[in-house]
Amino acid sequence: MATRQRGVAGVRHSDGGAAGAWLAQVGHESGGFIYTRELWGPTPAQVRYEGRADLGNTQPGDGKRFMGRGLIQITGRANYRECGTALGIDLEANPVQLQGDALAARSAGWFWQKRNLNALADAGEFVLLTRRINGGTNGLPDAAHPEARRRPSRHARPHPRHGGPLRALRGDTMIHLSNVLREIAPGQLAFWCPGCKTSHTIQHGEGSGPRWGWNGNAERPTFTPSVLVRSGHHVQGYDGGGCWCDFNAELKANGEEPSGFNCEVCHTFVTDGQIQFLGDCTHALAGQTVPMVDFPEGSGC
């Protein structure tokens, strides 16, 4: 029988509230537990990292050197120094270490504990919790309808991460239930979406936050109700602060390749191992029903 040896320091794992909130928030920040570094343009927002005293970027080149890394995007020389001191690692001397799987997770746990987010999760203060992480409420789950969302990062411009799959998380917490279904944590199931070309996650069983029913079949799963995912300017409450459309247009104008991230809506029913894409999907599989697909080799979730 598979076992889980440890969790992430700083996040309480004794109940589903804090752990579930951590998974939801960090999942948004890391593009589904896959990316551990910003994709560097630089974008206008990234250019403004340089010389920012509030980030401790006091030396030439600090903006890029201390770009967002880790599952929750630790950014700036001062934050790298503080995080490294807490973890017993000299991140200031070697900031790239934060892209590694284990430190990417540990840094997110440090961030969570430093901002006392366990207490906010316990109190159900999810709006305040989200604001403490990304400065706004983009990506906040809609209590009126169970849905998962993906979005750009907390900055004025979206900053997709670029890094390897999280082998440390997979080894510690993830169970491959089948080729098409993974348990990334207790009560957290992930499946691969061929329309969005990324994983979608649902919560099942008892606990806080939105919950889905699951038929218990890992080979031919059924989830109820539907699974709705929004990203970029499609996220409810989008404040116009920059989206993937803007970011990709900027890359194109600079003669660069698109980021691979898009502003999308993906709305599905997963029934008996089939994915029915509803008509409000914005990708090419809208209106189609297809079999669930295997996770790509090397995917972190």
C-alpha positions in Angstrom: 0.0 0.0 0.0 1.3 3.4 -0.9 2.2 5.7 2.0 2.9 9.4 2.4 6.0 10.1 4.4 5.7 13.8 5.0 4.0 17.0 4.1 5.1 20.6 3.7 6.4 22.4 6.8 4.3 25.4 7.7 1.0 23.9 6.4 -1.1 22.1 8.9 -2.1 18.6 7.5 -4.3 17.4 10.4 -7.5 18.5 8.6 -8.6 19.4 5.1 -9.1 23.1 5.6 -5.6 24.6 5.6 -4.1 21.8 3.5 -6.9 22.1 0.9 -6.6 25.9 0.8 -2.8 25.6 0.4 -3.2 23.2 -2.5 -5.8 25.4 -4.2 -3.7 28.6 -3.9 -0.3 27.1 -4.6 -1.9 25.1 -7.5 -3.0 28.4 -9.1 0.4 30.0 -8.5 2.4 27.2 -10.1 0.2 26.3 -13.1 -1.0 23.1 -11.5 2.1 22.2 -9.6 4.2 22.1 -12.7 6.2 25.4 -13.0 8.7 26.7 -10.5 10.1 29.8 -12.3 8.8 32.8 -14.1 9.2 32.9 -17.9 11.4 35.8 -18.3 10.6 38.3 -21.1 11.3 40.7 -19.7 7.8 42.1 -19.6 7.3 45.7 -18.5 6.4 44.6 -15.0 9.5 42.4 -14.8 11.7 45.4 -15.9 10.3 47.3 -12.9 11.8 44.6 -10.5 15.1 46.3 -11.1 16.0 48.8 -8.3 12.9 48.1 -6.3 13.9 48.9 -2.7 10.8 47.2 -1.3 12.1 43.9 -2.8 15.7 44.5 -1.6 16.9 44.7 -5.2 19.8 47.1 -4.6 22.4 45.8 -7.0 22.4 45.9 -10.8 20.8 42.8 -12.3 18.9 41.9 -9.1 15.6 42.1 -10.9 16.3 39.1 -13.1 18.6 37.4 -10.6 15.8 37.3 -8.0 12.8 36.7 -10.3 9.8 34.7 -9.0 10.8 31.2 -8.1 9.2 28.3 -6.1 5.7 27.2 -6.0 4.4 30.5 -4.8 6.9 32.8 -6.6 9.3 34.2 -4.0 10.5 37.4 -5.6 13.3 39.9 -4.7 16.7 39.7 -3.0 15.2 40.6 0.5 12.6 37.8 0.3 15.2 35.3 -1.0 17.4 36.2 2.0 14.6 35.9 4.5 13.3 32.6 3.0 16.8 31.2 2.8 17.6 32.0 6.4 14.4 30.3 7.6 15.2 27.2 5.5 18.9 27.1 6.3 19.9 27.6 2.6 21.9 30.5 1.1 19.4 31.4 -1.5 20.9 34.9 -1.9 24.2 33.5 -3.1 22.5 30.9 -5.3 18.9 31.9 -6.1 18.4 29.2 -8.8 18.2 26.6 -6.0 14.7 27.7 -5.4 13.6 26.2 -8.7 14.5 22.7 -7.4 11.5 20.6 -6.5 12.0 20.3 -2.7 12.9 23.9 -2.1 10.1 25.1 -4.4 7.6 23.3 -2.0 9.4 24.3 1.2 9.5 27.9 0.2 5.7 27.9 -0.3 5.3 26.4 3.2 7.5 29.1 4.6 5.5 31.8 2.9 2.2 30.3 4.1 3.4 30.1 7.7 5.0 33.6 7.7 1.7 35.1 6.7 -0.3 33.1 9.2 -2.5 31.6 6.5 -3.4 28.5 8.4 -5.5 30.7 10.7 -7.2 32.5 7.8 -8.1 29.1 6.2 -9.5 27.9 9.6 -11.6 31.1 9.8 -12.9 30.7 6.2 -11.4 34.1 5.3 -10.6 33.0 1.8 -10.8 36.5 0.3 -8.2 37.9 2.8 -6.1 34.8 2.3 -6.0 35.3 -1.5 -5.2 39.0 -1.1 -2.2 38.1 1.2 -0.9 35.8 -1.5 -1.4 37.7 -4.7 -2.6 41.2 -3.7 -6.1 40.7 -5.3 -8.9 38.2 -5.6 -8.3 36.8 -9.1 -8.7 33.1 -8.9 -10.8 33.1 -5.7 -13.2 30.1 -5.9 -16.8 31.0 -6.5 -18.8 29.7 -3.6 -22.0 29.6 -5.6 -20.6 27.0 -8.1 -17.9 24.4 -7.5 -15.1 25.3 -9.9 -11.4 25.3 -10.3 -9.6 28.2 -11.9 -6.2 28.9 -13.5 -5.0 32.5 -13.8 -1.9 34.6 -14.4 0.2 35.4 -11.4 -0.2 38.1 -8.8 1.7 40.7 -10.7 0.3 43.4 -13.0 1.4 41.2 -16.0 1.1 37.4 -16.1 4.3 35.6 -15.4 4.2 31.9 -16.4 6.8 29.8 -14.6 9.3 27.6 -16.3 10.7 24.6 -14.6 10.6 20.8 -14.2 7.9 18.6 -12.9 7.8 18.4 -9.1 9.3 15.0 -8.4 9.6 15.7 -4.7 5.9 16.4 -4.4 5.1 13.3 -6.5 7.3 11.1 -4.4 5.9 12.4 -1.1 2.2 13.0 -1.7 1.1 11.8 -5.2 -0.4 8.5 -6.0 -0.9 7.3 -9.6 -4.3 5.7 -9.4 -4.4 4.9 -13.1 -3.0 6.3 -16.3 -5.8 8.9 -16.4 -6.2 9.8 -12.7 -3.8 10.9 -10.0 -4.3 11.6 -6.3 -2.1 14.6 -5.6 -3.2 14.7 -1.9 -5.9 13.2 0.3 -9.2 14.2 -1.4 -7.5 15.9 -4.3 -7.8 14.2 -7.7 -6.2 15.4 -11.0 -7.0 14.4 -14.6 -5.4 15.6 -17.8 -7.4 17.9 -20.1 -6.7 17.4 -23.8 -8.4 20.7 -24.6 -6.4 22.9 -22.2 -3.3 20.6 -22.4 -2.9 20.8 -18.6 -4.3 19.1 -15.5 -7.6 19.9 -13.8 -8.1 19.2 -10.1 -11.2 18.4 -8.1 -11.8 17.8 -4.4 -13.9 14.9 -3.2 -15.1 13.5 0.1 -15.7 15.5 3.3 -13.9 18.8 3.9 -14.0 22.5 3.3 -14.2 24.2 0.0 -16.0 23.0 -3.2 -16.5 19.3 -3.4 -17.3 16.9 -6.2 -18.8 13.4 -6.2 -16.6 10.6 -7.5 -17.7 7.1 -8.4 -14.5 5.6 -7.0 -13.4 4.1 -10.4 -9.9 5.2 -11.2 -10.0 3.7 -14.8 -13.4 5.2 -15.8 -14.1 8.0 -13.4 -17.3 10.0 -13.1 -17.3 13.4 -11.3 -20.4 15.3 -10.4 -21.3 18.1 -10.9 -19.5 19.6 -13.9 -15.9 20.9 -13.8 -15.5 24.6 -14.8 -12.1 26.1 -15.2 -11.4 29.8 -16.1 -8.2 31.5 -16.8 -7.0 35.0 -17.6 -9.7 37.6 -18.4 -12.4 34.9 -18.2 -11.9 34.7 -14.4 -14.9 36.1 -12.5 -14.0 39.5 -11.0 -11.1 40.0 -13.5 -9.8 43.5 -12.8 -8.2 44.3 -16.1 -4.6 44.1 -14.7 -3.2 42.2 -17.6 -4.0 38.7 -19.0 -2.5 36.0 -21.2 -3.9 37.7 -24.3 -2.0 40.9 -23.5 1.2 39.0 -22.6 1.2 36.8 -25.7 0.5 39.9 -27.9 3.5 41.6 -26.3 5.7 38.6 -27.0 4.6 38.5 -30.6 5.3 42.2 -31.0 8.8 41.6 -29.7 9.3 38.8 -32.2 9.1 36.1 -29.5 7.1 32.8 -29.3 3.8 32.8 -27.4 4.0 31.7 -23.8 1.8 28.6 -24.3 -0.7 29.9 -21.8 -4.1 31.3 -22.9 -7.2 33.0 -21.5 -9.6 30.1 -21.6 -12.9 28.7 -20.4 -13.1 24.9 -20.0 -16.4 23.4 -18.9 -16.7 19.6 -18.8 -18.7 16.7 -17.6 -16.5 13.7 -16.8 -18.6 10.5 -17.0 -17.5 6.9 -17.2 -14.0 7.8 -18.4 -15.3 10.2 -21.1 -14.9 14.0 -21.1 -17.8 16.0 -22.6 -16.7 19.5 -23.5 -19.6 21.9 -23.3 -20.3 24.6 -25.8 -19.0 27.4 -23.6 -15.4 26.0 -23.8 -13.1 28.4 -25.7 -10.7 25.8 -27.1 -10.9 23.5 -30.1 -12.7 20.6 -28.3 -15.8 22.6 -27.5 -18.9 20.6 -28.1 -17.0 17.3 -28.4 -16.9 14.2 -26.2 -13.6 12.3 -26.1 -12.1 9.5 -23.9 -9.9 10.6 -21.0 -6.2 10.6 -21.9 -3.1 9.5 -20.1 -0.9 12.1 -18.4 2.0 13.0 -20.5 5.3 11.5 -19.5 7.2 13.7 -17.0 4.2 15.8 -16.1 4.3 16.9 -12.4 0.5 16.5 -11.9 
